[in-house]
Amino acid sequence: MTQAKILITGATGNVGTQLVKRLSAAHVPFKAIVRGDDSNQYLKSIPEAEIIIADLADEKAVGKALRGIEKAFLLTNSSEQAETLQLNFAVAAHAAGVQHIVKLSQFAAAEQSPVRFLRYHARVENRIRELDLTYTFLRPNLYMQGLLAFKDYIKDEGQFYAAVGNAAISAVDVRDIAAVAAHALTTQGHENKIYDITGGEAVTHYEMADIFTRVLRKPVKFVDVSPEQMEGAVRAAGFPEWQVGGLIEDYAHYARGEAAVVSKAVQEVTGHAAIRFEQFVEDHKALFL
Ligand SMILES: NC(=O)c1ccc[n+]([C@@H]2O[C@H](COP(=O)([O-])OP(=O)(O)OC[C@H]3O[C@@H](n4cnc5c(N)ncnc54)[C@H](OP(=O)(O)O)[C@@H]3O)[C@@H](O)[C@H]2O)c1
């Protein structure tokens, strides 16, 4: 097989799994840095994937993996270590002669944001620019797949919760994010571009509940809770403290109506319309019933 010129991180996650499917379907060879050996059974079945078992904290392994790579896709989950891991990755990519980084960021990333996730993403973006690497920053809004966290509540209680009020959010399906990422990695014209990646419409959580009700053919209710109630629930679910704070800041940002903008990036980059929330529910129906 041809030597891979693309390296991806985050291949086992929400966006990464979909990105891997797209690269494989297009027969594009790629390297994937993954941490464990257990979670990547799917990757192992893909002939286009060269799997490198390494933690992104292992600078030596990352530097070695990046040799001969032209384009790298950078994604980690948002943890307290994310900023350092991503800054180090950018420096290593630059040192290895990588030409272009496609970085998964977040809608409204800004160094002055009150939301810690948006601040760290902006700092990583700015470092990539300072290094003079060609970049494509993918800034998705709230993932529709985030609603899968409520599947058991929707199934068992017919309701779901968030501290978000009546704010509209242009949530996006991760399949669309991966489609944009695949284009940025495999086609020209995305150099030094920032894509706000949103769904084609902004919907409130009350409207999401109506859509669940219609598609699942059972009553589903959205319950608006206080930030304190949400914080308690997220902490009880076992999230580390830094992430608990980040999620509450994120939802305050949504509740202020700051995530309602609808962008045309999915349509413009991929040539197809963004997946609607109704379609997302339809496609994951079995999980909510
Ligand atoms: N959720 C949302 O609504 C939303 C909205 C906008 C932007 N975002 C951004 O999206 C990103 C998360 O995307 P996602 O949901 O696709 O991610 P995810 O499902 O949480 O997966 C994270 C991936 O990063 C890998 N990873 C983490 N730390 C690593 C390390 N030290 N070494 C090697 N690999 C490591 C994980 O590997 P393992 O399998 O080994 O854990 C996994 O493949 C975050 O940056 C977040 O800010 C999220």
The ligand as an ORCA input file, in Angstrom:
! r2SCAN-3c Opt
* xyz 0 1
  N     -19.405     17.267     22.493
  C     -19.722     18.399     21.887
  O     -20.892     18.793     21.826
  C     -18.627     19.220     21.243
  C     -18.972     20.370     20.529
  C     -17.964     21.078     19.886
  C     -16.644     20.683     19.988
  N     -16.355     19.577     20.709
  C     -14.951     19.182     20.812
  O     -14.840     17.878     20.295
  C     -13.694     17.249     20.880
  C     -14.057     15.846     21.237
  O     -14.447     15.161     20.053
  P     -15.067     13.695     20.129
  O     -16.360     13.786     20.886
  O     -15.064     13.110     18.789
  O     -14.012     12.990     21.048
  P     -14.198     11.715     21.991
  O     -15.296     10.852     21.485
  O     -14.230     12.196     23.406
  O     -12.832     10.984     21.727
  C     -11.602     11.537     22.102
  C     -10.530     10.823     21.321
  O      -9.242     11.352     21.706
  C      -8.407     10.256     22.058
  N      -7.442     10.674     23.073
  C      -7.692     11.407     24.167
  N      -6.581     11.571     24.890
  C      -5.580     10.897     24.226
  C      -4.225     10.685     24.486
  N      -3.625     11.165     25.576
  N      -3.515      9.949     23.590
  C      -4.106      9.427     22.476
  N      -5.416      9.614     22.191
  C      -6.143     10.333     23.056
  C      -9.356      9.202     22.595
  O      -8.741      7.957     22.603
  P      -9.165      6.768     23.614
  O     -10.119      5.899     22.836
  O      -7.898      6.094     23.913
  O      -9.788      7.408     24.816
  C     -10.496      9.317     21.583
  O     -10.187      8.673     20.375
  C     -13.277     18.126     22.061
  O     -12.134     18.849     21.712
  C     -14.445     19.064     22.234
  O     -14.071     20.328     22.722
  C     -17.307     18.828     21.321
*
